[in-house]
Amino acid sequence: GAVVSQHPSRVICKSGTSVKIECRSLDFQATTMFWYRQFPKQSLMLMATSNEGSKATYEQGVEKDKFLINHASLTLSTLTVTSAHPEDSSFYICSAFNRATPYEQYFGPGTRLTVT
Amino acid sequence: DQQVKQNSPSLSVQEGRISILNCDYTNSMFDYFLWYKKYPAEGPTFLISISSIKDKNEDGRFTVFLNKSAKHLSLHIVPSQPGDSAVYFCAAKVDSGNTPLVFGKGTRLSVIA
């Protein structure tokens, strides 16, 4: 299957700083990528849909100025958590849409963010 | 309002027996359903899927059944193995385009040796 990578896998930052998470599709072009967030023992909650070359679409309740998404190329989307607070600590997962297999999404391994 | 529901948060099964994980949905526009397996601190891994035009799809030890009239699907794993212990997420999609998956809350399966 298609491969999606995320970097970093784990990050600890201080409150008030910003953190950038990268999501890459390694062997296919992803015109659309999705960013999810998972709290412990909870489901994956969609945060935003990222389309290459255009602005991301955010789900209700997700602050677009806090969670900046950039999808500058067909293989890379980034999520920047700005002015991070402890309540932003979570597991962030990206997935990519592959036109060759339109009904499936391929997930990255996730990034564990801890804000101290 | 949750469109995809997995009402059993956990399931425990003996090795060699059948595991049955259930999923219900409310949106009749969903036309494709997927099951993902997830280990802690990892991304979900695709397991098996089914189109709404089918009622069964089988892949090795995994079979997914779809009952459209009841808006219900289930994942059968037989025989269950200890390595199957993980959280299983049911997901649904409305079309073949670049629309996101809608996930259930997951069921934690424990296969006991």
gemmi code that builds the backbone of each chain (N, CA, C; Angstrom):
import gemmi

chains = {
    "A": [
        ("GLY", (0.814, -1.206, 0.000), (0.000, 0.000, 0.000), (0.848, 1.255, 0.000)),
        ("ALA", (0.195, 2.396, -0.161), (0.899, 3.661, -0.200), (1.493, 3.990, 1.162)),
        ("VAL", (2.577, 4.763, 1.150), (3.285, 5.079, 2.387), (3.186, 6.559, 2.688)),
        ("VAL", (2.847, 6.853, 3.932), (2.781, 8.233, 4.412), (3.684, 8.341, 5.638)),
        ("SER", (4.531, 9.340, 5.640), (5.427, 9.526, 6.789), (5.066, 10.810, 7.526)),
        ("GLN", (5.406, 10.835, 8.792), (5.209, 12.023, 9.614), (6.475, 12.297, 10.384)),
        ("HIS", (6.749, 13.576, 10.553), (7.938, 13.962, 11.313), (7.660, 15.239, 12.089)),
        ("PRO", (8.019, 15.328, 13.362), (8.654, 14.270, 14.143), (7.631, 13.257, 14.660)),
        ("SER", (8.110, 12.172, 15.196), (7.197, 11.183, 15.776), (6.798, 11.587, 17.188)),
        ("ARG", (7.684, 12.352, 17.800), (7.427, 12.745, 19.185), (8.096, 14.093, 19.418)),
        ("VAL", (7.376, 15.025, 20.059), (7.967, 16.336, 20.338), (7.440, 16.858, 21.674)),
        ("ILE", (8.367, 17.436, 22.411), (8.019, 18.088, 23.676), (8.397, 19.555, 23.537)),
        ("CYS", (7.473, 20.438, 23.820), (7.786, 21.856, 23.696), (7.241, 22.612, 24.895)),
        ("LYS", (7.736, 23.810, 25.066), (7.290, 24.642, 26.180), (6.065, 25.447, 25.775)),
        ("SER", (5.251, 25.730, 26.743), (4.045, 26.510, 26.510), (4.402, 27.853, 25.879)),
        ("GLY", (3.669, 28.215, 24.833), (3.916, 29.493, 24.172), (4.740, 29.387, 22.906)),
        ("THR", (5.393, 28.260, 22.717), (6.197, 28.079, 21.507), (5.344, 27.446, 20.409)),
        ("SER", (5.908, 27.419, 19.194), (5.197, 26.826, 18.054), (5.891, 25.548, 17.614)),
        ("VAL", (5.104, 24.629, 17.112), (5.639, 23.337, 16.676), (5.113, 23.023, 15.284)),
        ("LYS", (6.011, 22.571, 14.408), (5.607, 22.205, 13.054), (5.688, 20.698, 12.885)),
        ("ILE", (4.635, 20.124, 12.331), (4.578, 18.684, 12.052), (4.452, 18.514, 10.543)),
        ("GLU", (5.294, 17.636, 9.991), (5.273, 17.397, 8.556), (4.616, 16.072, 8.219)),
        ("CYS", (3.897, 16.071, 7.119), (3.257, 14.858, 6.617), (3.622, 14.725, 5.148)),
        ("ARG", (4.221, 13.592, 4.807), (4.663, 13.377, 3.426), (4.083, 12.091, 2.844)),
        ("SER", (3.645, 12.169, 1.600), (3.286, 10.958, 0.871), (4.526, 10.544, 0.094)),
        ("LEU", (5.007, 9.339, 0.333), (6.321, 8.947, -0.167), (6.303, 8.358, -1.572)),
        ("ASP", (5.231, 7.728, -1.970), (5.258, 7.071, -3.268), (4.034, 7.395, -4.115)),
        ("PHE", (3.346, 8.483, -3.770), (2.241, 8.912, -4.608), (2.004, 10.402, -4.372)),
        ("GLN", (1.274, 11.002, -5.273), (0.948, 12.415, -5.132), (-0.406, 12.546, -4.440)),
        ("ALA", (-0.421, 13.327, -3.407), (-1.637, 13.481, -2.608), (-2.188, 14.888, -2.782)),
        ("THR", (-3.224, 15.016, -3.575), (-3.814, 16.339, -3.758), (-4.535, 16.782, -2.490)),
        ("THR", (-4.934, 15.816, -1.696), (-5.648, 16.130, -0.462), (-5.056, 15.347, 0.692)),
        ("MET", (-4.831, 16.040, 1.776), (-4.389, 15.397, 3.011), (-5.323, 15.829, 4.133)),
        ("PHE", (-5.444, 14.980, 5.117), (-6.326, 15.253, 6.249), (-5.516, 15.228, 7.539)),
        ("TRP", (-5.875, 16.100, 8.451), (-5.230, 16.119, 9.765), (-6.255, 15.733, 10.823)),
        ("TYR", (-5.863, 14.763, 11.640), (-6.717, 14.274, 12.716), (-5.997, 14.473, 14.043)),
        ("ARG", (-6.803, 14.438, 15.070), (-6.274, 14.533, 16.425), (-6.939, 13.437, 17.239)),
        ("GLN", (-6.163, 12.783, 18.064), (-6.728, 11.732, 18.898), (-6.348, 11.949, 20.350)),
        ("PHE", (-7.353, 12.067, 21.220), (-7.127, 12.105, 22.652), (-7.140, 10.670, 23.156)),
        ("PRO", (-6.560, 10.452, 24.339), (-6.500, 9.081, 24.870), (-7.867, 8.410, 24.912)),
        ("LYS", (-7.923, 7.208, 24.383), (-9.120, 6.380, 24.387), (-10.294, 7.038, 23.658)),
        ("GLN", (-9.979, 7.895, 22.737), (-11.029, 8.540, 21.959), (-10.843, 8.202, 20.477)),
        ("SER", (-11.829, 8.608, 19.688), (-11.740, 8.363, 18.256), (-10.814, 9.381, 17.592)),
        ("LEU", (-10.604, 9.189, 16.314), (-9.843, 10.166, 15.539), (-10.797, 11.288, 15.138)),
        ("MET", (-10.459, 12.497, 15.536), (-11.301, 13.642, 15.228), (-10.676, 14.434, 14.089)),
        ("LEU", (-11.424, 14.610, 13.017), (-10.919, 15.370, 11.878), (-10.770, 16.829, 12.268)),
        ("MET", (-9.587, 17.374, 12.019), (-9.340, 18.783, 12.316), (-9.531, 19.633, 11.061)),
        ("ALA", (-8.937, 19.169, 9.961), (-8.967, 19.989, 8.758), (-8.633, 19.152, 7.539)),
        ("THR", (-9.090, 19.653, 6.396), (-8.787, 19.055, 5.103), (-7.855, 20.004, 4.369)),
        ("SER", (-6.751, 19.461, 3.903), (-5.720, 20.271, 3.274), (-5.641, 19.928, 1.790)),
        ("ASN", (-5.909, 20.909, 0.938), (-5.836, 20.704, -0.507), (-4.630, 21.432, -1.076)),
        ("GLU", (-3.896, 20.758, -1.912), (-2.684, 21.330, -2.490), (-2.989, 22.621, -3.224)),
        ("GLY", (-2.266, 23.656, -2.866), (-2.385, 24.937, -3.548), (-3.551, 25.804, -3.130)),
        ("SER", (-4.296, 25.366, -2.128), (-5.408, 26.210, -1.680), (-5.484, 26.189, -0.158)),
        ("LYS", (-6.365, 27.010, 0.378), (-6.492, 27.094, 1.834), (-7.149, 25.842, 2.395)),
        ("ALA", (-6.746, 25.526, 3.593), (-7.320, 24.353, 4.245), (-8.750, 24.641, 4.689)),
        ("THR", (-9.514, 23.582, 4.775), (-10.879, 23.676, 5.289), (-10.891, 23.106, 6.696)),
        ("TYR", (-11.293, 23.918, 7.656), (-11.252, 23.509, 9.055), (-12.618, 23.032, 9.534)),
        ("GLU", (-12.591, 22.059, 10.403), (-13.823, 21.569, 11.008), (-14.282, 22.555, 12.082)),
        ("GLN", (-15.556, 22.477, 12.378), (-16.130, 23.376, 13.378), (-15.422, 23.195, 14.709)),
        ("GLY", (-15.069, 24.322, 15.308), (-14.421, 24.272, 16.609), (-12.909, 24.237, 16.549)),
        ("VAL", (-12.334, 24.110, 15.377), (-10.875, 24.096, 15.227), (-10.413, 25.487, 14.814)),
        ("GLU", (-9.524, 26.067, 15.613), (-9.070, 27.430, 15.343), (-8.038, 27.450, 14.232)),
        ("LYS", (-8.368, 28.077, 13.132), (-7.461, 28.075, 11.988), (-6.209, 28.904, 12.247)),
        ("ASP", (-6.309, 29.895, 13.137), (-5.134, 30.711, 13.431), (-4.190, 30.013, 14.398)),
        ("LYS", (-4.705, 29.016, 15.068), (-3.873, 28.276, 16.006), (-3.231, 27.069, 15.332)),
        ("PHE", (-3.969, 26.440, 14.467), (-3.481, 25.261, 13.758), (-3.328, 25.634, 12.280)),
        ("LEU", (-2.113, 26.082, 11.946), (-1.847, 26.540, 10.590), (-1.491, 25.360, 9.706)),
        ("ILE", (-2.172, 25.257, 8.579), (-1.921, 24.146, 7.664), (-1.479, 24.699, 6.325)),
        ("ASN", (-0.393, 24.103, 5.828), (0.142, 24.486, 4.533), (0.339, 23.235, 3.695)),
        ("HIS", (-0.158, 23.261, 2.459), (-0.031, 22.099, 1.565), (0.576, 22.616, 0.267)),
        ("ALA", (1.865, 22.910, 0.340), (2.535, 23.619, -0.749), (2.896, 22.727, -1.923)),
        ("SER", (2.962, 21.425, -1.697), (3.309, 20.527, -2.800), (2.412, 19.297, -2.750)),
        ("LEU", (2.505, 18.484, -3.787), (1.652, 17.306, -3.876), (2.095, 16.177, -2.948)),
        ("THR", (3.204, 16.359, -2.263), (3.683, 15.298, -1.373), (3.907, 15.771, 0.054)),
        ("LEU", (3.607, 17.043, 0.337), (3.912, 17.561, 1.675), (2.819, 18.485, 2.192)),
        ("SER", (2.368, 18.186, 3.396), (1.478, 19.086, 4.118), (2.080, 19.289, 5.504)),
        ("THR", (1.978, 20.506, 6.017), (2.494, 20.775, 7.362), (1.397, 21.349, 8.246)),
        ("LEU", (1.466, 20.958, 9.503), (0.570, 21.484, 10.532), (1.434, 22.180, 11.565)),
        ("THR", (1.188, 23.467, 11.779), (1.926, 24.200, 12.791), (0.994, 24.564, 13.928)),
        ("VAL", (1.336, 24.092, 15.108), (0.579, 24.442, 16.307), (1.228, 25.687, 16.872)),
        ("THR", (0.538, 26.809, 16.796), (1.118, 28.077, 17.228), (0.777, 28.366, 18.688)),
        ("SER", (1.723, 28.992, 19.370), (1.526, 29.355, 20.776), (0.891, 28.194, 21.538)),
        ("ALA", (1.611, 27.099, 21.536), (1.068, 25.854, 22.104), (0.795, 25.978, 23.598)),
        ("HIS", (-0.261, 25.323, 24.028), (-0.620, 25.262, 25.441), (-0.728, 23.800, 25.853)),
        ("PRO", (-0.666, 23.516, 27.137), (-0.763, 22.112, 27.576), (-1.993, 21.388, 27.038)),
        ("GLU", (-3.095, 22.084, 26.859), (-4.304, 21.417, 26.350), (-4.192, 21.014, 24.879)),
        ("ASP", (-3.125, 21.494, 24.205), (-2.865, 21.072, 22.819), (-2.128, 19.743, 22.776)),
        ("SER", (-1.695, 19.276, 23.936), (-1.007, 17.989, 23.983), (-1.944, 16.898, 23.479)),
        ("SER", (-1.480, 16.163, 22.496), (-2.352, 15.164, 21.876), (-1.536, 14.342, 20.884)),
        ("PHE", (-2.216, 13.424, 20.236), (-1.615, 12.621, 19.177), (-2.194, 13.125, 17.861)),
        ("TYR", (-1.333, 13.620, 16.994), (-1.774, 14.190, 15.727), (-1.421, 13.223, 14.599)),
        ("ILE", (-2.404, 12.939, 13.766), (-2.210, 11.971, 12.676), (-2.654, 12.601, 11.363)),
        ("CYS", (-1.850, 12.392, 10.321), (-2.267, 12.869, 9.011), (-2.621, 11.674, 8.140)),
        ("SER", (-3.416, 11.927, 7.132), (-3.689, 10.888, 6.140), (-3.714, 11.536, 4.769)),
        ("ALA", (-3.516, 10.736, 3.757), (-3.433, 11.256, 2.402), (-4.395, 10.525, 1.491)),
        ("PHE", (-4.962, 11.272, 0.567), (-5.892, 10.734, -0.410), (-5.122, 10.447, -1.695)),
        ("ASN", (-5.274, 9.203, -2.164), (-4.588, 8.778, -3.387), (-5.642, 8.523, -4.463)),
        ("ARG", (-5.574, 9.243, -5.549), (-6.589, 9.104, -6.604), (-6.625, 7.686, -7.184)),
        ("ALA", (-5.499, 7.000, -7.113), (-5.442, 5.644, -7.676), (-6.316, 4.672, -6.878)),
        ("THR", (-6.472, 4.956, -5.605), (-7.328, 4.128, -4.737), (-8.257, 5.073, -3.985)),
        ("PRO", (-9.251, 5.617, -4.680), (-10.020, 6.741, -4.143), (-10.830, 6.460, -2.900)),
        ("TYR", (-11.075, 5.190, -2.615), (-11.892, 4.898, -1.446), (-11.068, 4.671, -0.191)),
        ("GLU", (-9.760, 4.759, -0.318), (-8.949, 4.497, 0.861), (-8.139, 5.719, 1.246)),
        ("GLN", (-7.792, 5.788, 2.490), (-6.863, 6.809, 2.963), (-5.707, 6.116, 3.648)),
        ("TYR", (-4.547, 6.692, 3.476), (-3.342, 6.117, 4.052), (-2.854, 7.035, 5.154)),
        ("PHE", (-2.633, 6.459, 6.303), (-2.306, 7.251, 7.481), (-0.818, 7.262, 7.764)),
        ("GLY", (-0.367, 8.392, 8.294), (0.990, 8.457, 8.806), (1.051, 7.796, 10.171)),
        ("PRO", (2.248, 7.655, 10.723), (2.416, 6.976, 12.007), (2.038, 7.838, 13.207)),
        ("GLY", (1.759, 9.117, 12.979), (1.340, 9.974, 14.080), (2.485, 10.728, 14.735)),
        ("THR", (2.127, 11.821, 15.398), (3.082, 12.639, 16.158), (2.511, 12.891, 17.547)),
        ("ARG", (3.272, 12.504, 18.547), (2.849, 12.743, 19.928), (3.397, 14.090, 20.358)),
        ("LEU", (2.519, 15.048, 20.612), (2.920, 16.383, 21.065), (2.633, 16.520, 22.549)),
        ("THR", (3.651, 16.912, 23.282), (3.489, 17.189, 24.710), (3.931, 18.620, 24.962)),
        ("VAL", (3.039, 19.421, 25.496), (3.346, 20.818, 25.796), (3.465, 20.962, 27.311)),
        ("THR", (4.615, 21.437, 27.743), (4.862, 21.522, 29.193), (4.658, 22.946, 29.721)),
    ],
    "B": [
        ("ASP", (-23.502, 14.746, 16.954), (-24.258, 13.611, 16.432), (-23.280, 12.667, 15.734)),
        ("GLN", (-23.145, 11.479, 16.310), (-22.179, 10.567, 15.746), (-22.768, 9.766, 14.612)),
        ("GLN", (-22.154, 9.830, 13.458), (-22.677, 9.150, 12.290), (-22.220, 7.703, 12.211)),
        ("VAL", (-21.108, 7.404, 12.854), (-20.591, 6.038, 12.875), (-20.410, 5.643, 14.341)),
        ("LYS", (-21.044, 4.563, 14.722), (-21.049, 4.182, 16.136), (-20.493, 2.784, 16.336)),
        ("GLN", (-19.586, 2.689, 17.271), (-19.104, 1.397, 17.720), (-19.455, 1.338, 19.205)),
        ("ASN", (-20.495, 0.615, 19.513), (-21.063, 0.684, 20.859), (-20.320, -0.151, 21.890)),
        ("SER", (-19.447, -1.035, 21.428), (-18.673, -1.825, 22.385), (-17.277, -1.257, 22.479)),
        ("PRO", (-16.914, -0.653, 23.599), (-15.567, -0.085, 23.705), (-14.489, -1.156, 23.799)),
        ("SER", (-14.867, -2.351, 24.236), (-13.860, -3.392, 24.354), (-14.485, -4.765, 24.137)),
        ("LEU", (-13.605, -5.713, 23.764), (-14.025, -7.082, 23.501), (-12.864, -7.992, 23.843)),
        ("SER", (-13.176, -9.063, 24.530), (-12.142, -10.014, 24.899), (-12.506, -11.383, 24.340)),
        ("VAL", (-11.557, -12.019, 23.647), (-11.828, -13.281, 22.964), (-10.654, -14.234, 23.197)),
        ("GLN", (-10.966, -15.506, 23.272), (-9.883, -16.485, 23.412), (-9.236, -16.769, 22.072)),
        ("GLU", (-7.953, -17.023, 22.125), (-7.200, -17.368, 20.914), (-7.864, -18.551, 20.212)),
        ("GLY", (-7.980, -18.445, 18.888), (-8.572, -19.518, 18.105), (-10.068, -19.355, 17.869)),
        ("ARG", (-10.699, -18.528, 18.711), (-12.142, -18.319, 18.544), (-12.392, -17.167, 17.565)),
        ("ILE", (-13.670, -16.931, 17.296), (-14.041, -15.850, 16.393), (-14.212, -14.542, 17.160)),
        ("SER", (-13.703, -13.460, 16.576), (-13.946, -12.112, 17.110), (-14.939, -11.437, 16.187)),
        ("ILE", (-15.956, -10.833, 16.760), (-16.945, -10.101, 15.972), (-17.036, -8.681, 16.495)),
        ("LEU", (-16.665, -7.748, 15.636), (-16.718, -6.339, 16.005), (-17.842, -5.676, 15.211)),
        ("ASN", (-18.652, -4.922, 15.901), (-19.834, -4.341, 15.274), (-19.737, -2.838, 15.077)),
        ("CYS", (-20.491, -2.370, 14.090), (-20.474, -0.946, 13.752), (-21.838, -0.582, 13.178)),
        ("ASP", (-22.386, 0.520, 13.623), (-23.656, 1.014, 13.080), (-23.453, 2.418, 12.531)),
        ("TYR", (-24.229, 2.778, 11.541), (-24.108, 4.116, 10.986), (-25.487, 4.708, 10.763)),
        ("THR", (-25.525, 6.018, 10.678), (-26.819, 6.693, 10.533), (-26.979, 7.375, 9.174)),
        ("ASN", (-25.865, 7.689, 8.525), (-25.937, 8.427, 7.271), (-26.131, 7.472, 6.094)),
        ("SER", (-27.286, 7.534, 5.464), (-27.576, 6.625, 4.359), (-26.795, 6.970, 3.094)),
        ("MET", (-26.092, 8.099, 3.120), (-25.282, 8.487, 1.966), (-23.937, 7.783, 1.942)),
        ("PHE", (-23.552, 7.177, 3.036), (-22.284, 6.446, 3.049), (-22.345, 5.329, 2.012)),
        ("ASP", (-21.306, 5.220, 1.182), (-21.323, 4.137, 0.202), (-20.065, 3.281, 0.240)),
        ("TYR", (-19.216, 3.540, 1.214), (-18.003, 2.732, 1.329), (-17.606, 2.684, 2.794)),
        ("PHE", (-17.231, 1.490, 3.229), (-16.933, 1.294, 4.649), (-15.589, 0.609, 4.798)),
        ("LEU", (-14.847, 1.020, 5.801), (-13.499, 0.499, 5.991), (-13.290, 0.143, 7.456)),
        ("TRP", (-12.408, -0.809, 7.668), (-11.951, -1.138, 9.017), (-10.459, -0.872, 9.093)),
        ("TYR", (-10.076, -0.210, 10.172), (-8.673, 0.071, 10.431), (-8.295, -0.544, 11.771)),
        ("LYS", (-7.032, -0.940, 11.836), (-6.475, -1.489, 13.064), (-5.463, -0.483, 13.578)),
        ("LYS", (-5.452, -0.265, 14.887), (-4.526, 0.740, 15.411), (-3.889, 0.257, 16.702)),
        ("TYR", (-2.554, 0.375, 16.728), (-1.804, 0.128, 17.961), (-1.533, 1.473, 18.620)),
        ("PRO", (-1.299, 1.469, 19.928), (-1.009, 2.730, 20.634), (0.166, 3.478, 20.008)),
        ("ALA", (0.043, 4.781, 19.903), (1.103, 5.658, 19.394), (1.504, 5.332, 17.963)),
        ("GLU", (0.591, 4.740, 17.205), (0.839, 4.512, 15.789), (-0.360, 4.983, 14.989)),
        ("GLY", (-0.166, 5.211, 13.701), (-1.282, 5.555, 12.846), (-2.117, 4.330, 12.522)),
        ("PRO", (-3.377, 4.516, 12.148), (-4.232, 3.386, 11.781), (-3.713, 2.681, 10.524)),
        ("THR", (-3.894, 1.386, 10.508), (-3.505, 0.581, 9.355), (-4.759, 0.022, 8.707)),
        ("PHE", (-4.872, 0.200, 7.398), (-6.047, -0.297, 6.686), (-6.109, -1.816, 6.760)),
        ("LEU", (-7.310, -2.322, 7.012), (-7.495, -3.761, 7.160), (-8.319, -4.332, 6.016)),
        ("ILE", (-9.519, -3.873, 5.885), (-10.437, -4.411, 4.887), (-11.542, -3.395, 4.647)),
        ("SER", (-12.159, -3.460, 3.474), (-13.218, -2.515, 3.151), (-14.354, -3.223, 2.424)),
        ("ILE", (-15.461, -2.498, 2.282), (-16.595, -3.043, 1.546), (-17.378, -1.908, 0.915)),
        ("SER", (-17.779, -2.131, -0.307), (-18.623, -1.174, -1.000), (-20.080, -1.443, -0.643)),
        ("SER", (-20.896, -0.407, -0.748), (-22.311, -0.561, -0.384), (-23.082, -1.460, -1.347)),
        ("ILE", (-22.479, -1.774, -2.485), (-23.185, -2.651, -3.427), (-22.964, -4.126, -3.083)),
        ("LYS", (-22.107, -4.379, -2.101), (-21.854, -5.748, -1.671), (-22.378, -5.961, -0.259)),
        ("ASP", (-22.503, -7.239, 0.110), (-22.883, -7.510, 1.488), (-21.812, -8.316, 2.236)),
        ("LYS", (-20.757, -8.673, 1.519), (-19.693, -9.449, 2.167), (-18.391, -9.249, 1.412)),
        ("ASN", (-17.313, -9.128, 2.165), (-15.991, -9.102, 1.562), (-15.053, -9.864, 2.480)),
        ("GLU", (-14.266, -10.735, 1.870), (-13.418, -11.625, 2.669), (-11.961, -11.460, 2.258)),
        ("ASP", (-11.076, -11.465, 3.250), (-9.642, -11.391, 2.979), (-8.930, -12.181, 4.058)),
        ("GLY", (-8.621, -13.420, 3.726), (-7.936, -14.262, 4.706), (-8.802, -14.517, 5.928)),
        ("ARG", (-8.262, -14.178, 7.090), (-9.002, -14.399, 8.340), (-10.062, -13.344, 8.605)),
        ("PHE", (-10.081, -12.305, 7.777), (-10.972, -11.168, 8.020), (-12.128, -11.156, 7.013)),
        ("THR", (-13.326, -11.006, 7.535), (-14.514, -10.887, 6.696), (-15.346, -9.726, 7.212)),
        ("VAL", (-15.789, -8.890, 6.296), (-16.675, -7.804, 6.681), (-18.048, -8.067, 6.053)),
        ("PHE", (-19.077, -7.903, 6.865), (-20.459, -8.077, 6.427), (-21.172, -6.730, 6.506)),
        ("LEU", (-21.976, -6.450, 5.492), (-22.726, -5.205, 5.477), (-24.210, -5.490, 5.332)),
        ("ASN", (-25.006, -4.914, 6.217), (-26.466, -4.999, 6.141), (-26.980, -3.574, 5.970)),
        ("LYS", (-27.231, -3.206, 4.729), (-27.603, -1.825, 4.428), (-28.948, -1.444, 5.038)),
        ("SER", (-29.888, -2.370, 5.008), (-31.210, -2.029, 5.537), (-31.151, -1.724, 7.029)),
        ("ALA", (-30.247, -2.407, 7.719), (-30.087, -2.180, 9.157), (-29.029, -1.137, 9.446)),
        ("LYS", (-28.341, -0.659, 8.427), (-27.224, 0.274, 8.584), (-26.232, -0.289, 9.600)),
        ("HIS", (-25.815, -1.486, 9.332), (-24.954, -2.191, 10.268), (-23.876, -2.957, 9.508)),
        ("LEU", (-22.666, -2.905, 10.038), (-21.625, -3.766, 9.484), (-20.847, -4.407, 10.626)),
        ("SER", (-20.209, -5.508, 10.287), (-19.438, -6.213, 11.297), (-18.157, -6.755, 10.676)),
        ("LEU", (-17.168, -6.867, 11.518), (-15.880, -7.441, 11.126), (-15.705, -8.744, 11.892)),
        ("HIS", (-15.470, -9.827, 11.153), (-15.232, -11.129, 11.767), (-13.775, -11.499, 11.577)),
        ("ILE", (-13.160, -11.917, 12.646), (-11.781, -12.375, 12.589), (-11.782, -13.812, 13.100)),
        ("VAL", (-11.368, -14.733, 12.196), (-11.347, -16.123, 12.638), (-10.238, -16.883, 11.920)),
        ("PRO", (-9.403, -17.626, 12.632), (-9.342, -17.670, 14.084), (-8.612, -16.448, 14.634)),
        ("SER", (-8.996, -16.008, 15.798), (-8.342, -14.858, 16.420), (-6.966, -15.264, 16.945)),
        ("GLN", (-6.034, -14.325, 16.829), (-4.669, -14.568, 17.281), (-4.259, -13.461, 18.250)),
        ("PRO", (-3.341, -13.735, 19.153), (-2.898, -12.694, 20.101), (-2.420, -11.414, 19.401)),
        ("GLY", (-1.817, -11.555, 18.239), (-1.346, -10.388, 17.492), (-2.465, -9.514, 16.958)),
        ("ASP", (-3.694, -10.008, 17.020), (-4.836, -9.203, 16.588), (-5.256, -8.197, 17.655)),
        ("SER", (-4.708, -8.319, 18.835), (-5.063, -7.405, 19.926), (-4.672, -5.980, 19.543)),
        ("ALA", (-5.652, -5.115, 19.471), (-5.452, -3.730, 19.029), (-6.797, -3.015, 19.140)),
        ("VAL", (-6.820, -1.758, 18.765), (-8.089, -1.033, 18.669), (-8.528, -1.046, 17.211)),
        ("TYR", (-9.767, -1.409, 16.976), (-10.304, -1.478, 15.626), (-11.299, -0.345, 15.413)),
        ("PHE", (-11.053, 0.420, 14.363), (-11.932, 1.534, 14.031), (-12.725, 1.217, 12.773)),
        ("CYS", (-13.997, 1.471, 12.848), (-14.879, 1.410, 11.691), (-14.918, 2.813, 11.091)),
        ("ALA", (-14.904, 2.913, 9.774), (-14.937, 4.226, 9.122), (-15.837, 4.154, 7.897)),
        ("ALA", (-16.380, 5.301, 7.520), (-17.285, 5.346, 6.371), (-16.994, 6.566, 5.516)),
        ("LYS", (-17.391, 6.454, 4.250), (-17.110, 7.505, 3.285), (-18.333, 7.672, 2.387)),
        ("VAL", (-18.555, 8.901, 1.932), (-19.773, 9.125, 1.129), (-19.540, 8.957, -0.365)),
        ("ASP", (-18.289, 9.067, -0.807), (-18.066, 8.951, -2.246), (-16.619, 8.594, -2.515)),
        ("SER", (-16.276, 8.546, -3.787), (-14.912, 8.175, -4.152), (-14.007, 9.378, -4.261)),
        ("GLY", (-14.525, 10.537, -3.951), (-13.719, 11.734, -4.047), (-12.869, 11.954, -2.816)),
        ("ASN", (-12.280, 13.144, -2.755), (-11.361, 13.438, -1.663), (-12.095, 13.942, -0.425)),
        ("THR", (-13.075, 13.191, -0.011), (-13.803, 13.516, 1.217), (-13.229, 12.700, 2.358)),
        ("PRO", (-13.277, 13.240, 3.559), (-12.647, 12.534, 4.681), (-13.458, 11.340, 5.154)),
        ("LEU", (-12.765, 10.446, 5.832), (-13.427, 9.325, 6.480), (-14.090, 9.809, 7.765)),
        ("VAL", (-15.190, 9.179, 8.094), (-15.852, 9.425, 9.377), (-15.637, 8.181, 10.222)),
        ("PHE", (-15.058, 8.370, 11.398), (-14.665, 7.243, 12.226), (-15.617, 7.000, 13.385)),
        ("GLY", (-15.726, 5.740, 13.777), (-16.341, 5.395, 15.039), (-15.327, 5.593, 16.153)),
        ("LYS", (-15.742, 5.320, 17.392), (-14.860, 5.539, 18.539), (-13.890, 4.408, 18.771)),
        ("GLY", (-14.086, 3.309, 18.070), (-13.145, 2.201, 18.193), (-13.574, 1.160, 19.202)),
        ("THR", (-13.106, -0.064, 18.976), (-13.310, -1.172, 19.909), (-11.957, -1.791, 20.188)),
        ("ARG", (-11.635, -1.893, 21.463), (-10.358, -2.508, 21.831), (-10.543, -4.011, 21.930)),
        ("LEU", (-9.850, -4.732, 21.069), (-9.918, -6.196, 21.062), (-8.723, -6.771, 21.795)),
        ("SER", (-9.012, -7.650, 22.721), (-7.945, -8.376, 23.423), (-8.126, -9.856, 23.132)),
        ("VAL", (-7.116, -10.460, 22.535), (-7.153, -11.889, 22.255), (-6.268, -12.573, 23.277)),
        ("ILE", (-6.894, -13.435, 24.049), (-6.191, -14.063, 25.173), (-5.677, -15.434, 24.764)),
        ("ALA", (-4.406, -15.647, 25.006), (-3.783, -16.939, 24.645), (-4.224, -18.051, 25.592)),
    ],
}
model = gemmi.Model(1)
for chain_id, residues in chains.items():
    chain = gemmi.Chain(chain_id)
    for i, (resn, *xyz) in enumerate(residues, 1):
        res = gemmi.Residue()
        res.name, res.seqid = resn, gemmi.SeqId(i, " ")
        for name, pos in zip(("N", "CA", "C"), xyz):
            atom = gemmi.Atom()
            atom.name, atom.element = name, gemmi.Element(name[0])
            atom.pos, atom.b_iso = gemmi.Position(*pos), 0.0
            res.add_atom(atom)
        chain.add_residue(res)
    model.add_chain(chain)
structure = gemmi.Structure()
structure.add_model(model)
structure.setup_entities()
